[in-house]
């Protein structure tokens, strides 16, 4: 009799759906997540303005990005625990409130130390928005429609970082950097109102206040130490000559020791902050690695492309951002298509095609980069770089839930967003370091041609000297001519460095194609997009 009673309850739990339209719920949580993801890139082009306004150096201003990313990364995997204490809806709303208040405080910050403190607070509030939004979507839709729902989330995850530099550049050039934070306030207020009215927790997500004292404090401490030391090492490595610096060596040793300790502790802990045993599922483990690279490609190219346009082509922040906007428009078109493809084709086939698209895009970018590149060509290159992102992102996100129990959705969402965030942080630092290192290499190579007996060099010096002579006088013309030639050498070295970095990314993307076939093949039409083929 008890078994007969339990079975209908089990069926009711399995068939639970929210009262509100799931698409309205998805749009609400996506709006909140969009606000948070936007803040990972909107400040990129504003850093020189922030540094000048607050009396900081350019290197010091990069901590505005680092402080946010580290704080965000630490909170991401804690979402499952926090949701179990407060309930997922309350936790999601709490994160929006913290993020919105912190955005206002960032806007009024009178000094860099206070801005960094408020950015840490903002990153902590934002850290819970992405995984909770994704988990809410996963529970609001039946498995067969999750691909379409994650297409909407894909707009958030891939479009926000793409339009961040455009919006940030326009706001900074036309108003002030403070407004890149103030724009979050009305969006946050609207998101709080709509979440309160529409979102509800499923029956298996009830709040348990006793979990407040079950936090894996050791795991959290190790997570903070490992992620903090990793980010500092990546952010300051190039500046401090990497392992030639005792400080960077200390950060590297601290990261390795704390990260190994974190993995061992989390694997055997009774209530881990990150359920690493989910990685025993091969599908999920491969998805995490693929998402690490996807987040890295998205964020690295979002920094590299405008950086190249500003440093090598002389674009303003606004025009560099506008050159990326074409990619954002293409994403809006591709994301719904990618969502439909996931419901009709095996996820691993789409992912393989997407990584092949990455490789093609980075190869073409490397072939086309030069100092005469026009606005239209830059826009087309950006479109090439981003059109594959929705194909990979939505398919990997969908595949991550294959075979996972619904009560693990919070943990799945937390881990998959955690690795995407860390991947972006790592590749931003490594590609920037790669540009600096390769530029120095090419500069050393090109200097060999600045030989007084080189006929071409003498011709160039003579040409520039004749140009400057009537304008600046014979005493200055020779020095100005040599300065112009050296300036050209620096510019050419930088272009060659960007070309090298894009070639390296091309090779990395090619290597990911065979890896995708480690994923088990799913049957999109066979009882839901999450059904795995049995061989």
ChimeraX attribute file (.defattr): number of C-alpha atoms within 10 A of each C-alpha:
attribute: neighborCount
match mode: 1-to-1
recipient: residues
	/A:1	5
	/A:2	6
	/A:3	7
	/A:4	8
	/A:5	9
	/A:6	11
	/A:7	11
	/A:8	11
	/A:9	11
	/A:10	11
	/A:11	10
	/A:12	12
	/A:13	13
	/A:14	12
	/A:15	9
	/A:16	15
	/A:17	18
	/A:18	16
	/A:19	11
	/A:20	13
	/A:21	13
	/A:22	20
	/A:23	14
	/A:24	13
	/A:25	23
	/A:26	23
	/A:27	18
	/A:28	21
	/A:29	27
	/A:30	26
	/A:31	18
	/A:32	28
	/A:33	26
	/A:34	24
	/A:35	23
	/A:36	29
	/A:37	22
	/A:38	24
	/A:39	25
	/A:40	24
	/A:41	23
	/A:42	27
	/A:43	25
	/A:44	22
	/A:45	28
	/A:46	23
	/A:47	22
	/A:48	17
	/A:49	19
	/A:50	24
	/A:51	19
	/A:52	12
	/A:53	14
	/A:54	15
	/A:55	13
	/A:56	16
	/A:57	13
	/A:58	14
	/A:59	13
	/A:60	12
	/A:61	23
	/A:62	18
	/A:63	21
	/A:64	22
	/A:65	22
	/A:66	22
	/A:67	22
	/A:68	23
	/A:69	27
	/A:70	27
	/A:71	22
	/A:72	27
	/A:73	28
	/A:74	24
	/A:75	23
	/A:76	30
	/A:77	29
	/A:78	25
	/A:79	27
	/A:80	28
	/A:81	22
	/A:82	23
	/A:83	23
	/A:84	20
	/A:85	22
	/A:86	19
	/A:87	20
	/A:88	28
	/A:89	23
	/A:90	19
	/A:91	22
	/A:92	29
	/A:93	24
	/A:94	17
	/A:95	23
	/A:96	28
	/A:97	20
	/A:98	17
	/A:99	29
	/A:100	27
	/A:101	18
	/A:102	27
	/A:103	28
	/A:104	19
	/A:105	21
	/A:106	26
	/A:107	18
	/A:108	16
	/A:109	17
	/A:110	12
	/A:111	15
	/A:112	20
	/A:113	14
	/A:114	14
	/A:115	24
	/A:116	20
	/A:117	18
	/A:118	25
	/A:119	26
	/A:120	23
	/A:121	23
	/A:122	30
	/A:123	31
	/A:124	24
	/A:125	27
	/A:126	33
	/A:127	32
	/A:128	32
	/A:129	31
	/A:130	26
	/A:131	28
	/A:132	27
	/A:133	26
	/A:134	26
	/A:135	21
	/A:136	26
	/A:137	24
	/A:138	23
	/A:139	20
	/A:140	26
	/A:141	21
	/A:142	18
	/A:143	20
	/A:144	18
	/A:145	17
	/A:146	25
	/A:147	31
	/A:148	23
	/A:149	26
	/A:150	29
	/A:151	27
	/A:152	21
	/A:153	29
	/A:154	30
	/A:155	22
	/A:156	23
	/A:157	27
	/A:158	26
	/A:159	26
	/A:160	23
	/A:161	23
	/A:162	29
	/A:163	23
	/A:164	26
	/A:165	32
	/A:166	25
	/A:167	22
	/A:168	27
	/A:169	27
	/A:170	23
	/A:171	20
	/A:172	23
	/A:173	15
	/A:174	10
	/A:175	11
	/A:176	17
	/A:177	24
	/A:178	21
	/A:179	17
	/A:180	24
	/A:181	20
	/A:182	19
	/A:183	16
	/A:184	21
	/A:185	19
	/A:186	10
	/A:187	16
	/A:188	23
	/A:189	14
	/A:190	13
	/A:191	23
	/A:192	20
	/A:193	12
	/A:194	16
	/A:195	19
	/A:196	13
	/A:197	11
	/A:198	18
	/A:199	25
	/A:200	20
	/A:201	18
	/A:202	18
	/A:203	11
	/A:204	10
	/A:205	17
	/A:206	15
	/A:207	18
	/A:208	13
	/A:209	13
	/A:210	10
	/A:211	15
	/A:212	12
	/A:213	9
	/A:214	14
	/A:215	17
	/A:216	18
	/A:217	12
	/A:218	16
	/A:219	23
	/A:220	20
	/A:221	13
	/A:222	22
	/A:223	25
	/A:224	20
	/A:225	20
	/A:226	25
	/A:227	21
	/A:228	21
	/A:229	23
	/A:230	23
	/A:231	23
	/A:232	19
	/A:233	24
	/A:234	23
	/A:235	23
	/A:236	18
	/A:237	22
	/A:238	19
	/A:239	14
	/A:240	14
	/A:241	11
	/A:242	17
	/A:243	15
	/A:244	10
	/A:245	14
	/A:246	12
	/A:247	15
	/A:248	23
	/A:249	15
	/A:250	13
	/A:251	23
	/A:252	22
	/A:253	14
	/A:254	18
	/A:255	23
	/A:256	14
	/A:257	14
	/A:258	21
	/A:259	20
	/A:260	12
	/A:261	17
	/A:262	21
	/A:263	17
	/A:264	13
	/A:265	17
	/A:266	21
	/A:267	16
	/A:268	12
	/A:269	15
	/A:270	11
	/A:271	15
	/A:272	22
	/A:273	25
	/A:274	26
	/A:275	21
	/A:276	18
	/A:277	12
	/A:278	17
	/A:279	15
	/A:280	9
	/A:281	14
	/A:282	14
	/A:283	22
	/A:284	24
	/A:285	18
	/A:286	20
	/A:287	26
	/A:288	23
	/A:289	18
	/A:290	27
	/A:291	26
	/A:292	23
	/A:293	23
	/A:294	28
	/A:295	26
	/A:296	26
	/A:297	25
	/A:298	24
	/A:299	24
	/A:300	22
	/A:301	22
	/A:302	25
	/A:303	19
	/A:304	18
	/A:305	21
	/A:306	28
	/A:307	20
	/A:308	21
	/A:309	22
	/A:310	18
	/A:311	13
	/A:312	17
	/A:313	19
	/A:314	13
	/A:315	17
	/A:316	17
	/A:317	24
	/A:318	21
	/A:319	19
	/A:320	26
	/A:321	28
	/A:322	21
	/A:323	26
	/A:324	26
	/A:325	22
	/A:326	20
	/A:327	22
	/A:328	25
	/A:329	14
	/A:330	16
	/A:331	24
	/A:332	18
	/A:333	13
	/A:334	19
	/A:335	27
	/A:336	21
	/A:337	15
	/A:338	25
	/A:339	25
	/A:340	15
	/A:341	19
	/A:342	29
	/A:343	23
	/A:344	13
	/A:345	17
	/A:346	23
	/A:347	30
	/A:348	24
	/A:349	19
	/A:350	22
	/A:351	29
	/A:352	21
	/A:353	16
	/A:354	24
	/A:355	27
	/A:356	18
	/A:357	24
	/A:358	27
	/A:359	26
	/A:360	17
	/A:361	24
	/A:362	26
	/A:363	19
	/A:364	17
	/A:365	24
	/A:366	22
	/A:367	12
	/A:368	15
	/A:369	18
	/A:370	19
	/A:371	16
	/A:372	10
	/A:373	12
	/A:374	12
	/A:375	16
	/A:376	11
	/A:377	15
	/A:378	22
	/A:379	20
	/A:380	15
	/A:381	22
	/A:382	26
	/A:383	21
	/A:384	20
	/A:385	25
	/A:386	27
	/A:387	22
	/A:388	25
	/A:389	28
	/A:390	30
	/A:391	29
	/A:392	27
	/A:393	30
	/A:394	32
	/A:395	29
	/A:396	28
	/A:397	27
	/A:398	25
	/A:399	29
	/A:400	26
	/A:401	22
	/A:402	19
	/A:403	13
	/A:404	16
	/A:405	9
	/A:406	14
	/A:407	13
	/A:408	15
	/A:409	22
	/A:410	26
	/A:411	24
	/A:412	29
	/A:413	25
	/A:414	28
	/A:415	27
	/A:416	24
	/A:417	25
	/A:418	26
	/A:419	24
	/A:420	26
	/A:421	25
	/A:422	23
	/A:423	23
	/A:424	26
	/A:425	26
	/A:426	21
	/A:427	23
	/A:428	24
	/A:429	19
	/A:430	19
	/A:431	24
	/A:432	20
	/A:433	20
	/A:434	19
	/A:435	23
	/A:436	17
	/A:437	15
	/A:438	20
	/A:439	22
	/A:440	16
	/A:441	15
	/A:442	18
	/A:443	20
	/A:444	13
	/A:445	12
	/A:446	14
	/A:447	12
	/A:448	8
	/A:449	12
	/A:450	15
	/A:451	11
	/A:452	9
	/A:453	9
	/A:454	10
	/A:455	10
	/A:456	13
	/A:457	16
	/A:458	13
	/A:459	11
	/A:460	15
	/A:461	21
	/A:462	15
	/A:463	12
	/A:464	19
	/A:465	22
	/A:466	16
	/A:467	14
	/A:468	18
	/A:469	16
	/A:470	10
	/A:471	10
	/A:472	13
	/A:473	12
	/A:474	13
	/A:475	10
	/A:476	13
	/A:477	21
	/A:478	19
	/A:479	14
	/A:480	18
	/A:481	21
	/A:482	17
	/A:483	14
	/A:484	16
	/A:485	16
	/A:486	15
	/A:487	12
	/A:488	13
	/A:489	17
	/A:490	18
	/A:491	19
	/A:492	18
	/A:493	23
	/A:494	26
	/A:495	22
	/A:496	19
	/A:497	25
	/A:498	26
	/A:499	22
	/A:500	18
	/A:501	20
	/A:502	24
	/A:503	19
	/A:504	17
	/A:505	24
	/A:506	23
	/A:507	15
	/A:508	16
	/A:509	24
	/A:510	17
	/A:511	14
	/A:512	20
	/A:513	20
	/A:514	10
	/A:515	15
	/A:516	23
	/A:517	15
	/A:518	12
	/A:519	22
	/A:520	19
	/A:521	20
	/A:522	21
	/A:523	19
	/A:524	22
	/A:525	14
	/A:526	12
	/A:527	11
	/A:528	17
	/A:529	26
	/A:530	26
	/A:531	19
	/A:532	19
	/A:533	12
	/A:534	8
	/A:535	5
